[in-house]
Amino acid sequence: MEASLFSRHMTKAIATVALLLLTSGVAFAQESAPTEEEIQQGRQVFAEGTEQARLANWVEARDLFAEAYELARAPIILYNLGNAQRNTGMLIEALESYRTFLSEVDAERFEAEVEEIRASMNDLLAEIPRVTISATNMREGDSIRLDGQDMTAQELMSARQLNPGEHRISVVRDEIEVETERFTLSAGERNTVEIVAPEPPRAALPDQEADSSRTGLWIGLGVGGAVAVGATIAIILLTAAEPYEGNFGAGQVEVP
């Protein structure tokens, strides 16, 4: 994704987070306060992430910001993480990072960043593709699997948010994917994807099974009869030849 998507306030946010990580008054997520060692590690990893962000190496920056947040648990890091996720096509994950940021950060202390995120979220929501799945010819027990995840009946009834890129949908029958479709979504796209479940194999009718058995029987009898006839001919020929052997002595031929 182009570097132009980089937030105009990113540099300010980077400086703000760096300052926060260097101070002792960092606001952490309530559920888990990091150790001093984790804070130190988070500072180092975050610094590496900011350098990658300045170089527009968004994949590297994203991974480093995610690691820094896991270590330091400073909510303000989510501002940078969300921007990096957005620049690598992970729009749904970016939205979640922004929402967590808004729920954990001190809104008064970071008023400018909060306003920026709220405005960015409105644009982000418009960028996230939405797809409606239309599945037909489904049988009892069939299910739909999207990108490896089983979908509920409720999810099939409404549009679903997905990241831009390639996706895969399948019909699952008896734990086996019996039909698969692939589709690609672009940013902001609204689409309906159709998938048709295959017909189950037809079971043989009783009359057909009986006819098949009778046909096999007649074929068996025909083959057996042919073998019997052949054996009879061979026996007759051999038996018929025997009376002509030894009627005359060696070298004796009767002249009419």
C-alpha positions as CSV (number, residue, x, y, z in Angstrom):
1,M,0.0,0.0,0.0
2,E,1.2,3.5,-0.8
3,A,3.1,5.5,1.8
4,S,0.6,8.4,1.3
5,L,-1.8,6.5,3.5
6,F,0.5,7.3,6.4
7,S,-1.3,9.5,8.9
8,R,-0.3,13.2,8.9
9,H,-0.1,12.9,12.7
10,M,2.1,9.8,12.7
11,T,5.3,11.6,13.4
12,K,3.7,13.4,16.3
13,A,2.4,10.2,17.7
14,I,5.7,8.5,17.4
15,A,7.4,11.3,19.4
16,T,4.6,11.2,21.9
17,V,4.9,7.4,22.5
18,A,8.6,7.5,22.7
19,L,8.4,10.1,25.4
20,L,5.8,8.2,27.3
21,L,7.9,5.0,27.2
22,L,10.8,6.8,28.6
23,T,8.9,8.2,31.5
24,S,7.6,6.3,34.6
25,G,4.0,7.7,34.3
26,V,2.9,5.5,31.5
27,A,-0.8,4.5,31.4
28,F,-1.1,0.8,31.0
29,A,-3.9,-1.5,30.2
30,Q,-5.6,-2.4,33.4
31,E,-5.6,-6.2,33.1
32,S,-1.8,-6.6,33.1
33,A,0.9,-4.2,34.3
34,P,4.3,-5.0,32.6
35,T,7.5,-5.5,34.5
36,E,10.3,-3.1,34.3
37,E,12.2,-5.5,32.1
38,E,9.3,-5.7,29.7
39,I,9.0,-1.9,29.6
40,Q,12.7,-1.7,28.7
41,Q,12.3,-4.3,26.0
42,G,9.2,-2.5,24.7
43,R,11.1,0.8,24.4
44,Q,13.7,-0.9,22.3
45,V,11.3,-2.7,20.0
46,F,9.2,0.4,19.7
47,A,12.2,2.4,18.6
48,E,12.9,-0.2,15.9
49,G,9.3,0.1,14.8
50,T,9.3,3.8,14.5
51,E,12.4,3.7,12.3
52,Q,10.8,1.1,10.0
53,A,7.7,3.3,9.8
54,R,9.7,6.3,8.8
55,L,11.2,4.2,6.0
56,A,7.6,3.1,5.0
57,N,8.5,-0.5,5.7
58,W,5.0,-1.1,7.0
59,V,5.1,-4.9,7.5
60,E,8.2,-4.7,9.7
61,A,6.8,-1.7,11.5
62,R,3.5,-3.4,12.1
63,D,5.1,-6.5,13.6
64,L,7.4,-4.4,15.8
65,F,4.6,-2.2,17.1
66,A,2.5,-5.3,17.9
67,E,5.5,-6.8,19.8
68,A,6.0,-3.5,21.6
69,Y,2.4,-3.3,22.7
70,E,2.5,-6.9,24.0
71,L,5.6,-6.0,26.1
72,A,4.8,-2.5,27.4
73,R,1.0,-2.6,27.2
74,A,0.9,1.2,26.7
75,P,-2.4,2.0,24.9
76,I,-0.9,4.9,22.9
77,I,1.2,2.3,21.0
78,L,-2.1,1.2,19.4
79,Y,-2.3,4.4,17.5
80,N,0.9,3.6,15.6
81,L,0.0,-0.1,15.4
82,G,-3.4,0.7,13.8
83,N,-1.8,3.0,11.3
84,A,0.7,0.3,10.3
85,Q,-2.0,-2.3,10.0
86,R,-4.0,0.0,7.8
87,N,-1.0,0.5,5.5
88,T,-0.6,-3.2,5.1
89,G,-4.2,-4.0,4.2
90,M,-5.2,-5.3,7.6
91,L,-8.2,-2.9,7.8
92,I,-10.3,-5.0,10.2
93,E,-7.3,-5.4,12.6
94,A,-6.6,-1.6,12.4
95,L,-10.2,-0.9,13.3
96,E,-9.9,-3.1,16.4
97,S,-6.6,-1.4,17.4
98,Y,-8.2,2.0,17.1
99,R,-11.2,0.9,19.2
100,T,-9.0,-0.5,21.9
101,F,-7.0,2.7,21.9
102,L,-10.1,4.8,22.4
103,S,-11.3,2.5,25.3
104,E,-7.9,2.4,27.1
105,V,-6.2,5.8,26.5
106,D,-6.6,8.9,28.7
107,A,-8.9,10.9,26.4
108,E,-8.2,14.2,28.0
109,R,-4.4,13.8,28.0
110,F,-4.4,12.7,24.4
111,E,-7.2,14.8,23.0
112,A,-5.6,15.4,19.6
113,E,-4.8,11.8,19.0
114,V,-8.3,10.7,20.1
115,E,-9.9,13.1,17.6
116,E,-7.6,12.0,14.9
117,I,-8.5,8.3,15.5
118,R,-12.2,9.0,15.5
119,A,-12.0,10.8,12.2
120,S,-9.7,8.1,10.8
121,M,-12.2,5.4,11.9
122,N,-15.0,6.9,9.8
123,D,-12.8,6.7,6.7
124,L,-11.6,3.2,7.6
125,L,-15.1,1.9,7.9
126,A,-15.8,3.1,4.4
127,E,-12.6,1.3,3.1
128,I,-13.4,-2.1,4.6
129,P,-15.0,-4.4,2.0
130,R,-18.3,-6.1,2.7
131,V,-19.5,-9.3,1.1
132,T,-22.8,-11.2,1.2
133,I,-22.6,-14.9,0.7
134,S,-25.4,-16.5,-1.4
135,A,-25.4,-20.3,-1.0
136,T,-27.9,-22.4,-3.0
137,N,-28.8,-26.1,-3.5
138,M,-27.7,-26.7,0.1
139,R,-28.7,-30.0,1.7
140,E,-29.5,-30.8,5.4
141,G,-26.2,-30.9,7.3
142,D,-24.3,-28.8,4.7
143,S,-22.3,-25.8,6.0
144,I,-20.4,-22.8,4.6
145,R,-16.7,-22.2,5.4
146,L,-15.1,-18.9,4.7
147,D,-11.3,-18.6,4.8
148,G,-11.1,-21.7,6.8
149,Q,-13.7,-20.6,9.4
150,D,-17.2,-22.1,9.6
151,M,-20.0,-19.6,9.2
152,T,-23.2,-19.6,11.3
153,A,-26.7,-19.3,9.7
154,Q,-26.9,-15.8,11.2
155,E,-23.6,-14.7,9.5
156,L,-24.9,-15.9,6.2
157,M,-27.9,-13.6,6.5
158,S,-25.9,-10.4,6.6
159,A,-23.0,-8.7,4.9
160,R,-19.6,-9.6,6.4
161,Q,-16.6,-7.4,6.7
162,L,-13.4,-8.7,5.1
163,N,-9.9,-7.4,4.4
164,P,-9.0,-6.5,0.8
165,G,-7.4,-9.4,-1.1
166,E,-8.2,-13.0,-2.1
167,H,-10.6,-15.1,-0.1
168,R,-11.9,-18.7,-0.3
169,I,-15.4,-20.0,0.3
170,S,-16.4,-23.7,0.4
171,V,-19.5,-25.9,0.9
172,V,-18.8,-28.5,3.5
173,R,-20.7,-31.8,3.5
174,D,-19.8,-34.6,5.9
175,E,-16.7,-32.7,7.0
176,I,-15.5,-32.6,3.3
177,E,-15.2,-29.5,1.2
178,V,-17.3,-30.5,-1.9
179,E,-17.4,-27.2,-3.7
180,T,-15.0,-24.2,-3.5
181,E,-15.0,-20.7,-5.0
182,R,-12.3,-18.0,-4.8
183,F,-12.9,-14.3,-5.0
184,T,-10.9,-11.0,-4.6
185,L,-12.1,-7.9,-2.9
186,S,-10.7,-4.4,-3.3
187,A,-10.9,-1.6,-0.7
188,G,-14.4,-0.2,-0.3
189,E,-16.0,-2.9,-2.4
190,R,-19.5,-4.2,-1.7
191,N,-20.2,-7.5,-3.4
192,T,-22.3,-10.7,-3.3
193,V,-20.5,-14.1,-3.8
194,E,-22.6,-17.0,-5.0
195,I,-21.7,-20.7,-4.4
196,V,-23.8,-23.6,-5.5
197,A,-23.7,-26.9,-3.6
198,P,-23.3,-30.0,-5.8
199,E,-26.1,-32.6,-6.1
200,P,-25.5,-35.6,-3.9
201,P,-24.8,-38.9,-5.8
202,R,-28.0,-40.8,-6.7
203,A,-28.6,-44.1,-5.1
204,A,-29.5,-47.1,-7.4
205,L,-33.2,-47.9,-7.5
206,P,-34.3,-51.4,-6.3
207,D,-35.5,-52.5,-9.9
208,Q,-32.1,-51.4,-11.3
209,E,-30.3,-53.4,-8.7
210,A,-32.4,-56.5,-9.4
211,D,-31.9,-56.1,-13.2
212,S,-28.1,-55.7,-12.6
213,S,-28.1,-58.9,-10.5
214,R,-30.0,-60.8,-13.2
215,T,-27.7,-59.5,-15.9
216,G,-24.7,-60.7,-13.9
217,L,-26.3,-64.1,-13.5
218,W,-27.0,-64.6,-17.2
219,I,-23.5,-63.4,-18.0
220,G,-22.1,-65.9,-15.5
221,L,-24.2,-68.7,-17.0
222,G,-23.2,-67.8,-20.5
223,V,-19.5,-67.9,-19.7
224,G,-19.9,-71.1,-17.7
225,G,-21.8,-72.7,-20.6
226,A,-19.1,-71.7,-23.1
227,V,-16.5,-73.3,-20.9
228,A,-18.6,-76.5,-20.6
229,V,-19.1,-76.7,-24.3
230,G,-15.5,-76.3,-25.0
231,A,-14.6,-79.0,-22.5
232,T,-17.1,-81.3,-24.1
233,I,-15.7,-80.7,-27.6
234,A,-12.2,-81.4,-26.3
235,I,-13.2,-84.6,-24.7
236,I,-15.1,-85.8,-27.8
237,L,-12.2,-85.0,-30.0
238,L,-9.8,-86.8,-27.8
239,T,-12.1,-89.8,-27.4
240,A,-12.9,-90.0,-31.1
241,A,-9.3,-90.1,-32.0
242,E,-8.5,-93.0,-29.8
243,P,-10.1,-95.8,-31.9
244,Y,-7.9,-94.9,-34.8
245,E,-4.7,-95.3,-32.9
246,G,-3.2,-98.8,-33.0
247,N,-5.6,-100.3,-35.6
248,F,-2.6,-101.1,-37.6
249,G,0.9,-101.9,-36.6
250,A,3.7,-99.6,-37.0
251,G,4.2,-98.9,-40.7
252,Q,1.2,-101.0,-41.7
253,V,-1.4,-99.2,-43.8
254,E,-4.3,-100.9,-45.4
255,V,-4.6,-100.3,-49.1
256,P,-8.2,-100.3,-50.3
